[in-house]
Amino acid sequence: MSATKQKLQLQPLADRVVIEVIDDQQTTAGGIYIPDTAREKPVKGRIIAIGTGRTLDNGTKEPMTVKVGDLVMFAKYGGTELKQDGVEYKIMAERDILGILAE
């Protein structure tokens, strides 16, 4: 998250995560601007908060696989969108994350 933006004050529950969406498709390789209506939905972002993990039937907590700061790829239409101060976030279950991207 950029240092100039105010941090989102939201603590996800159970196996949910909060992801700051990274939208880097504003221009084509040739430099042509792509308007919002013609762009693909972003599918990657950085995890900024995680829940405590899913509670199993026996009462124990299943630990989260992802951690704060991970760069992840997620389902295009997964999760719930939230926008604050011009920054787009997604709140979703950990199972909707497709993978952790190498940096």
N, C-alpha and C positions, 0 to 999 in steps of 0.2 A: 504494500500500500504506500502511496506517495506520502512524503513527510508533510506536505501542505494540506492534505485532507484530514478532517476530523475522523477519528477512529469510530467505527460502528459499535455501539454499546448493545450487544445482543449475545447472550449465552445460549447456544443450542442445547437441546435436551437429548438424552439417550444416544442414539447412533447418528445424530444429525451433525452436519458441518455447515459453516458459513464460508462461502467462497467469494472473493473479489474477482469479478469477471475481467479477463484481459481481452480487449477487442482491438486487434492490431490490423484489421483489414479495411483501412480507410481509403487506400489507393491501390491501384493495380501495379504490377511490376513495371509497367510503362509510365506510371505517374498519374494515371487518370483517377480522379476522385470518384468514389462509389458512395452514393447517397444511402442513408439508413434503410430506406424501403427496398433497395436492391441487394443489400448485404446478407450474407449467410449469418445465422445466429452463431455467436461465439461458443466455442466448446472447450476453452481452457481458462484456468484461473488459478489464483493463489489462495490457499486455505488460511483464513484469519482467525477462526475459532472452531473448536470441536467440542462435542458433548462428552459425557463420561463413559459412553459405551452402552451397548444393548444388554438388557437384563435377560439372562437365559431362564428357562423353565425351572431350573434347580436353584435360582436366586443369585447365582454368581454373575459378575459382569464380564462380558466379552470385550477385551481391550480393542481400542481403535487401531486400525492399520495405518492410517494417515496421521500426520502431525501438522501443527501450525507451521506455516512457511512452505509447505510442499506445493509444487507446481503440478496441477492435475488436469486431466482431460475428463470431461463429463458428457453425459447424454445431452444432445442438442436441445431437447425440449423438457429435460428433467428439472425437478426442483421447483421452487417458488421464487419468483423474481422480486427484488426489493431495490429501490433506488433511494439514495440519500446523498445530498450535496453533490449531485451530478455523477456519483459513482454507482455502478450497477453491481449488485450482489445476488448470489443464489443461495438459498437455504435448501439443503437436500439430505437425504439419507446417504450414509457412506456407500451403500450398495449401488447407488446411481453413479458413483465415480468409476470411470472405466480404467484408469491407471494413473500412475505417478510418472511425470515426465522428467527426464534427465536434464540438468541445466549445464 
